[in-house]
Amino acid sequence: MIFKFVIIILLFASSYFIFKYFFYKDLVQNINIVTVFFCFFYAFCFVGSTLLFLIEFEQEKYYGFYNNYNYLFTIWLLSYVSLIFFSLGTILIKRSNKIVSQIDNSYLNWTVFYILLFMSFIYTIDYRNSLGGFPLEKLFNISENLSLLRSNATNNYSGKLFIVNIFVVVIPQLLFIIVSFVKKSKKQNILYIYLFLFNVFISISTLEKGPLIKFIILLLIIKIIKKEIRFNIKKIIVFTALFLIIIYSMYYFIMGQSEKSFYQLNEIILHRIFISQISSLYWYINFVDFNGFLMGLSFPNPGGFLPFKSISLPVKMVELYKPNVGLTGVVGSMPTVYYGDWYANFGIIGVSVSSFFFGYVLQFFDNYFNHRFNKTNNILTLSLYLYMILFFTKYSGTSNTGILFDYSFVVPFILIYTLKLKWKN
């Protein structure tokens, strides 16, 4: 009990000072990549690992987590180490923040814009037809296995999923950000409504919760950048209430939890928000205990160029520790926070070094975009920046070892520079 009390004190004391001196000023004055990622990391990893250590959740109790508190403490310790080294990495280079205003629309090539929009629509129709209908369309068909439908639309998709994601997810989201900053006319208003509804539909079409939540956060960031929303207690309370209503509605009406009591629903939602990503780290630690460190064997090996076969740790964790999932035909995975992969390969040294350099890299991108804004506040640079703010948040719940080979990181840069092209007559 005393040990748990010490952890609580350490949690709030250290996190308060880190937040105040590293991130609070940026969060209030200027939304940026580092600050938004830190908020995600703090909630899903640091707070999550603390709650996992202090509270016994039913799902983790079923899998025997609380029979091994050494693992739970290791999860918490790794999140604390990562928090410290990430913060140190962000101050290695001087911060350069600029509040964006007076957006320049002249760089946008509308011909390329509409070509991309049309291609996105065609690929979406083709994607739907290849699935025989989106999982959302079969939501109320009691004879359907929703988990299997979701798996077939994502991890177990029979086609080229990365192509689908580029044209169905990445491009529409980037185009929506762009059109959000275009000076509105009747035509642009119609375009904005279409892209808004399209992105909302795609966010919920596979019955996943994360994409819709991130799209809502994107809307909030856009409003803040456009100075249509300013931080105050009343608006934070209203947004939080709206967020909770959406989450409860999704679980009650979409996720098949209508028979659960209010208390059970609260625990499920609390678990999903704060625990589900960090709890997977338990299995990574267990894997290392029995198999030793991988020394880079889970890192990407594009085209088999290097002399080893890459191990997909998220899939490997399901095969080893939840084999019953595969018996239903579902292709499962257990991703965790970005440093889980580094721990499995190099231990706490890998966590420390990777967190330090990740903090440095995120601050570098912030400075890069702010340098671009000092030259010109064009709409495409701003849109790419907002996309990247949202993009980097995913590493609070997945590995960052393959970032250079991630199409959702590389493709937006190519698209933005394509949209800047001015064709000769």
C-alpha positions as CSV (number, residue, x, y, z in Angstrom):
1,M,0.0,0.0,0.0
2,I,2.8,2.4,0.9
3,F,4.6,1.5,-2.3
4,K,1.5,2.3,-4.4
5,F,1.1,5.6,-2.5
6,V,4.6,6.6,-3.3
7,I,4.0,5.8,-7.0
8,I,0.9,8.0,-7.0
9,I,2.9,10.9,-5.4
10,L,5.7,10.4,-7.9
11,L,3.2,10.3,-10.8
12,F,1.5,13.6,-10.1
13,A,4.6,15.5,-8.8
14,S,6.9,14.6,-11.7
15,S,4.3,14.8,-14.4
16,Y,3.2,18.2,-13.2
17,F,6.6,19.7,-13.5
18,I,7.4,18.0,-16.8
19,F,4.0,19.2,-18.2
20,K,4.4,22.8,-16.8
21,Y,8.0,23.4,-17.9
22,F,8.1,21.5,-21.1
23,F,4.7,21.6,-22.7
24,Y,2.1,23.8,-21.0
25,K,3.1,27.0,-22.8
26,D,3.1,25.4,-26.2
27,L,-0.3,23.8,-25.5
28,V,-1.9,27.1,-24.6
29,Q,-0.2,29.3,-27.2
30,N,0.4,27.1,-30.2
31,I,-0.7,23.5,-31.0
32,N,2.3,21.5,-32.3
33,I,3.5,17.9,-32.9
34,V,5.4,17.5,-29.7
35,T,2.6,18.8,-27.4
36,V,-0.2,16.7,-29.0
37,F,1.9,13.6,-29.0
38,F,2.8,14.2,-25.4
39,C,-0.9,14.4,-24.4
40,F,-1.6,11.1,-26.1
41,F,1.5,9.4,-24.6
42,Y,0.7,10.8,-21.1
43,A,-2.9,9.5,-21.2
44,F,-2.5,6.1,-22.9
45,C,1.0,5.1,-21.6
46,F,1.9,6.9,-18.4
47,V,-1.5,7.3,-16.8
48,G,-2.5,3.9,-18.3
49,S,0.5,2.1,-16.8
50,T,-0.2,3.7,-13.4
51,L,-3.8,2.6,-13.4
52,L,-2.9,-0.9,-14.5
53,F,-0.5,-1.1,-11.5
54,L,-3.0,0.3,-9.0
55,I,-6.4,-1.1,-10.1
56,E,-7.3,-4.7,-10.9
57,F,-9.1,-4.8,-14.2
58,E,-11.2,-7.9,-15.0
59,Q,-9.6,-8.7,-18.3
60,E,-6.1,-8.5,-17.0
61,K,-7.1,-10.4,-13.9
62,Y,-8.4,-13.2,-16.2
63,Y,-5.0,-13.4,-17.9
64,G,-3.1,-13.5,-14.6
65,F,-1.5,-10.1,-14.7
66,Y,-1.9,-9.5,-11.0
67,N,0.0,-12.7,-10.2
68,N,3.2,-11.0,-11.4
69,Y,3.5,-7.5,-10.1
70,N,7.1,-7.3,-11.2
71,Y,5.9,-7.2,-14.8
72,L,3.3,-4.5,-13.9
73,F,6.0,-2.4,-12.2
74,T,8.3,-2.9,-15.2
75,I,5.5,-1.5,-17.5
76,W,5.2,1.5,-15.2
77,L,9.0,2.0,-15.0
78,L,9.4,1.9,-18.7
79,S,6.7,4.5,-19.2
80,Y,8.5,6.7,-16.7
81,V,11.9,6.3,-18.3
82,S,10.4,7.0,-21.7
83,L,8.7,10.1,-20.4
84,I,11.9,11.5,-19.0
85,F,14.1,10.8,-22.0
86,F,11.5,11.9,-24.5
87,S,11.3,15.3,-22.7
88,L,15.1,15.6,-22.8
89,G,15.1,14.8,-26.5
90,T,12.7,17.7,-27.2
91,I,15.0,20.3,-25.5
92,L,18.2,19.1,-27.3
93,I,17.4,21.6,-30.1
94,K,16.0,25.1,-29.7
95,R,12.2,25.3,-30.1
96,S,10.8,27.6,-32.8
97,N,7.1,28.2,-32.5
98,K,5.1,30.4,-34.8
99,I,1.3,31.1,-34.6
100,V,-0.1,30.6,-38.1
101,S,-2.3,33.4,-39.6
102,Q,-3.3,34.9,-43.0
103,I,-3.2,31.6,-44.9
104,D,-2.2,31.9,-48.6
105,N,-4.4,29.8,-50.9
106,S,-2.6,30.6,-54.1
107,Y,-0.3,27.5,-54.1
108,L,-3.2,25.0,-54.5
109,N,-3.6,23.3,-57.8
110,W,-7.3,22.5,-58.0
111,T,-7.0,20.2,-61.0
112,V,-4.8,17.8,-59.0
113,F,-7.1,18.2,-56.0
114,Y,-10.2,17.0,-57.9
115,I,-8.2,14.2,-59.6
116,L,-7.2,12.9,-56.2
117,L,-10.8,13.3,-54.9
118,F,-12.2,11.3,-57.8
119,M,-9.6,8.6,-57.4
120,S,-10.4,8.4,-53.7
121,F,-14.1,7.9,-54.5
122,I,-13.4,5.1,-57.1
123,Y,-11.0,3.2,-54.7
124,T,-13.6,3.5,-51.9
125,I,-16.3,1.9,-54.1
126,D,-13.9,-0.8,-55.2
127,Y,-12.9,-1.5,-51.6
128,R,-16.5,-1.8,-50.5
129,N,-17.3,-4.2,-53.4
130,S,-14.3,-6.4,-52.5
131,L,-15.6,-6.7,-49.0
132,G,-19.1,-7.4,-50.1
133,G,-20.2,-4.3,-48.1
134,F,-18.6,-2.4,-45.2
135,P,-18.9,-4.0,-41.7
136,L,-21.0,-1.0,-40.7
137,E,-23.7,-2.0,-43.2
138,K,-24.0,-5.4,-41.5
139,L,-24.0,-4.1,-38.0
140,F,-27.6,-5.1,-37.1
141,N,-27.4,-8.5,-38.8
142,I,-27.2,-10.8,-35.8
143,S,-26.0,-13.7,-38.0
144,E,-22.7,-11.9,-38.8
145,N,-19.5,-12.1,-36.8
146,L,-18.6,-8.5,-36.4
147,S,-15.0,-9.2,-35.2
148,L,-14.4,-11.3,-38.3
149,L,-15.9,-8.6,-40.6
150,R,-13.6,-6.0,-38.9
151,S,-10.6,-8.3,-39.4
152,N,-11.4,-9.0,-43.0
153,A,-11.6,-5.2,-43.6
154,T,-8.3,-4.5,-41.9
155,N,-5.6,-7.0,-40.8
156,N,-7.0,-9.9,-42.9
157,Y,-7.9,-7.9,-46.0
158,S,-7.3,-10.0,-49.1
159,G,-6.2,-7.1,-51.3
160,K,-3.4,-4.5,-51.0
161,L,-4.4,-2.8,-47.8
162,F,-1.8,-0.1,-48.1
163,I,-3.2,1.1,-51.4
164,V,-6.7,1.2,-49.9
165,N,-5.5,3.2,-46.9
166,I,-3.7,5.7,-49.1
167,F,-6.8,6.4,-51.3
168,V,-9.6,5.8,-48.8
169,V,-8.0,7.2,-45.6
170,V,-4.9,9.3,-46.1
171,I,-5.9,11.3,-49.2
172,P,-9.5,12.2,-48.1
173,Q,-8.2,13.3,-44.7
174,L,-5.5,15.5,-46.2
175,L,-8.0,17.0,-48.7
176,F,-10.4,17.7,-45.8
177,I,-7.7,19.6,-43.9
178,I,-6.9,21.6,-47.0
179,V,-10.5,22.5,-47.8
180,S,-11.0,23.5,-44.1
181,F,-8.7,26.5,-44.7
182,V,-9.9,27.5,-48.1
183,K,-11.9,30.7,-48.3
184,K,-15.5,29.5,-48.4
185,S,-17.7,29.9,-51.5
186,K,-20.8,27.9,-52.3
187,K,-18.8,25.3,-54.2
188,Q,-16.2,25.1,-51.4
189,N,-18.9,24.7,-48.8
190,I,-20.4,21.7,-50.7
191,L,-16.9,20.2,-51.0
192,Y,-16.3,20.7,-47.3
193,I,-19.5,19.0,-46.3
194,Y,-18.8,16.1,-48.7
195,L,-15.3,15.5,-47.3
196,F,-16.5,15.9,-43.7
197,L,-19.2,13.2,-44.2
198,F,-16.9,11.0,-46.2
199,N,-14.2,11.0,-43.5
200,V,-16.8,10.4,-40.7
201,F,-18.3,7.5,-42.6
202,I,-14.8,5.9,-43.3
203,S,-13.9,6.4,-39.7
204,I,-16.7,4.2,-38.5
205,S,-17.1,1.9,-41.6
206,T,-14.9,-0.8,-40.2
207,L,-16.4,-0.6,-36.7
208,E,-13.1,0.6,-35.2
209,K,-13.3,3.3,-32.5
210,G,-9.9,4.9,-32.9
211,P,-10.3,6.5,-36.3
212,L,-13.5,8.4,-35.3
213,I,-11.9,9.7,-32.1
214,K,-8.8,10.9,-34.0
215,F,-11.0,12.6,-36.6
216,I,-12.8,14.4,-33.8
217,I,-9.5,15.5,-32.4
218,L,-8.4,16.7,-35.9
219,L,-11.6,18.8,-36.0
220,L,-10.7,20.3,-32.7
221,I,-7.1,21.1,-33.8
222,I,-8.4,22.8,-37.0
223,K,-10.7,25.0,-34.9
224,I,-7.9,25.9,-32.5
225,I,-5.6,26.8,-35.4
226,K,-8.3,28.9,-37.0
227,K,-8.8,30.6,-33.6
228,E,-12.5,29.5,-33.6
229,I,-11.9,27.9,-30.3
230,R,-9.9,29.2,-27.3
231,F,-9.1,27.2,-24.2
232,N,-11.2,27.9,-21.2
233,I,-12.8,25.7,-18.5
234,K,-16.3,25.9,-19.9
235,K,-15.3,24.7,-23.4
236,I,-13.1,22.0,-22.0
237,I,-16.0,20.7,-20.0
238,V,-18.4,20.8,-23.0
239,F,-15.9,19.1,-25.2
240,T,-15.2,16.4,-22.6
241,A,-19.0,15.8,-22.2
242,L,-19.5,15.5,-25.9
243,F,-16.5,13.2,-26.2
244,L,-18.0,10.9,-23.5
245,I,-21.4,10.9,-25.1
246,I,-19.9,9.8,-28.4
247,I,-17.8,7.1,-26.7
248,Y,-20.8,5.7,-24.7
249,S,-23.0,5.8,-27.7
250,M,-20.5,3.9,-29.8
251,Y,-20.2,1.1,-27.1
252,Y,-23.9,1.0,-26.5
253,F,-25.3,1.0,-30.0
254,I,-22.3,-0.2,-32.2
255,M,-20.1,-2.4,-30.1
256,G,-22.9,-4.6,-28.8
257,Q,-22.6,-3.6,-25.1
258,S,-26.3,-2.6,-24.6
259,E,-26.8,-5.4,-22.1
260,K,-24.0,-4.2,-19.8
261,S,-24.7,-2.3,-16.6
262,F,-23.6,1.3,-16.3
263,Y,-20.8,0.3,-14.0
264,Q,-19.6,-2.4,-16.4
265,L,-19.8,0.0,-19.3
266,N,-17.7,2.5,-17.3
267,E,-15.0,-0.1,-16.7
268,I,-15.0,-1.2,-20.3
269,I,-14.6,2.3,-21.6
270,L,-11.9,3.2,-19.0
271,H,-10.1,0.1,-19.9
272,R,-10.3,0.8,-23.7
273,I,-9.1,4.4,-23.3
274,F,-6.3,4.1,-20.8
275,I,-5.3,0.4,-20.5
276,S,-5.8,-1.5,-23.8
277,Q,-2.6,-0.2,-25.6
278,I,-0.2,-0.3,-22.6
279,S,-1.4,-3.7,-21.3
280,S,-0.1,-5.4,-24.4
281,L,3.4,-4.5,-23.1
282,Y,3.0,-7.2,-20.5
283,W,3.3,-9.9,-23.1
284,Y,6.3,-8.2,-24.7
285,I,8.1,-8.3,-21.3
286,N,7.0,-11.9,-20.8
287,F,8.3,-12.8,-24.3
288,V,11.7,-11.3,-23.5
289,D,11.9,-13.2,-20.2
290,F,11.5,-16.5,-21.9
291,N,13.2,-15.8,-25.3
292,G,15.7,-13.1,-24.6
293,F,16.2,-9.9,-26.5
294,L,15.7,-10.0,-30.2
295,M,18.6,-7.6,-31.1
296,G,16.8,-6.1,-34.0
297,L,15.0,-9.1,-35.5
298,S,11.6,-7.4,-35.3
299,F,12.8,-4.4,-37.2
300,P,11.6,-3.9,-40.9
301,N,13.5,-5.7,-43.6
302,P,12.1,-4.3,-46.9
303,G,12.4,-6.7,-49.8
304,G,14.4,-9.1,-47.6
305,F,17.5,-7.0,-48.3
306,L,19.1,-7.8,-44.9
307,P,20.1,-11.3,-43.8
308,F,17.2,-12.0,-41.4
309,K,13.5,-12.6,-41.5
310,S,11.6,-9.9,-39.7
311,I,9.3,-10.9,-36.8
312,S,6.0,-9.1,-36.5
313,L,5.8,-8.7,-32.8
314,P,2.1,-7.6,-32.6
315,V,1.0,-10.7,-34.6
316,K,3.5,-13.0,-32.7
317,M,2.0,-11.9,-29.3
318,V,-1.4,-13.0,-30.4
319,E,-0.1,-16.4,-31.7
320,L,1.7,-17.1,-28.5
321,Y,-0.6,-15.7,-25.8
322,K,-4.1,-15.6,-27.3
323,P,-4.1,-18.5,-29.8
324,N,-7.9,-18.9,-29.6
325,V,-8.3,-15.7,-31.5
326,G,-7.0,-17.3,-34.7
327,L,-9.4,-20.2,-34.4
328,T,-12.3,-17.9,-35.4
329,G,-10.6,-16.8,-38.6
330,V,-9.7,-13.4,-37.1
331,V,-6.2,-12.2,-37.7
332,G,-5.4,-10.4,-34.5
333,S,-2.5,-8.2,-33.4
334,M,-1.4,-6.8,-30.1
335,P,0.5,-3.5,-30.8
336,T,1.7,-1.4,-27.9
337,V,3.4,1.9,-27.3
338,Y,6.4,2.7,-29.6
339,Y,9.1,1.7,-27.1
340,G,7.6,-1.9,-26.7
341,D,9.5,-2.9,-29.8
342,W,12.7,-1.3,-28.6
343,Y,12.4,-3.0,-25.2
344,A,11.9,-6.4,-26.9
345,N,15.1,-5.9,-28.9
346,F,17.5,-4.0,-26.6
347,G,15.9,-3.7,-23.1
348,I,15.7,-0.5,-21.1
349,I,18.7,0.9,-23.0
350,G,16.7,0.7,-26.2
351,V,13.7,2.4,-24.5
352,S,15.9,5.3,-23.2
353,V,17.8,5.9,-26.5
354,S,14.7,5.5,-28.7
355,S,12.6,7.8,-26.5
356,F,15.4,10.5,-26.5
357,F,15.8,10.4,-30.3
358,F,12.0,10.3,-30.9
359,G,11.6,13.4,-28.8
360,Y,14.4,15.0,-30.9
361,V,12.8,14.0,-34.2
362,L,9.4,15.3,-33.3
363,Q,10.9,18.6,-32.2
364,F,12.9,18.7,-35.4
365,F,9.7,18.4,-37.5
366,D,8.1,21.1,-35.4
367,N,11.0,23.4,-36.2
368,Y,11.0,22.4,-39.8
369,F,7.4,23.4,-40.4
370,N,7.8,26.6,-38.4
371,H,10.8,27.5,-40.5
372,R,8.5,27.0,-43.6
373,F,5.9,29.2,-42.0
374,N,8.4,31.9,-41.6
375,K,8.8,32.0,-45.4
376,T,5.2,31.6,-46.4
377,N,2.0,30.6,-44.6
378,N,0.6,28.6,-47.6
379,I,-2.3,26.4,-47.1
380,L,-0.6,23.2,-48.2
381,T,2.3,23.4,-45.8
382,L,-0.2,24.1,-43.0
383,S,-2.3,21.2,-44.0
384,L,0.6,18.8,-44.1
385,Y,1.7,20.1,-40.6
386,L,-1.8,19.4,-39.2
387,Y,-1.8,15.9,-40.8
388,M,1.6,15.2,-39.2
389,I,0.4,16.4,-35.8
390,L,-2.3,13.7,-36.0
391,F,-0.1,11.1,-37.7
392,F,2.6,11.0,-34.9
393,T,0.0,10.4,-32.2
394,K,-0.4,6.8,-33.4
395,Y,3.0,6.0,-31.9
396,S,1.5,6.2,-28.5
397,G,0.0,2.8,-29.4
398,T,2.3,1.2,-32.0
399,S,6.0,0.7,-33.0
400,N,7.9,3.5,-34.7
401,T,10.7,1.3,-36.1
402,G,9.2,1.2,-39.6
403,I,8.4,4.9,-39.9
404,L,10.6,5.5,-42.9
405,F,8.7,2.7,-44.8
406,D,5.3,3.9,-43.6
407,Y,3.2,5.0,-46.6
408,S,1.0,7.2,-44.4
409,F,4.1,9.2,-43.5
410,V,5.8,9.3,-46.9
411,V,2.8,9.7,-49.2
412,P,1.4,13.0,-47.8
413,F,4.7,14.8,-48.5
414,I,4.5,13.6,-52.1
415,L,0.9,14.6,-52.4
416,I,1.5,18.1,-51.0
417,Y,4.3,18.8,-53.4
418,T,2.2,17.4,-56.3
419,L,-0.7,19.8,-55.3
420,K,1.8,22.7,-55.5
421,L,2.7,22.0,-59.1
422,K,1.8,24.7,-61.6
423,W,1.5,23.2,-65.0
424,K,2.7,25.1,-68.0
425,N,0.2,26.2,-70.7
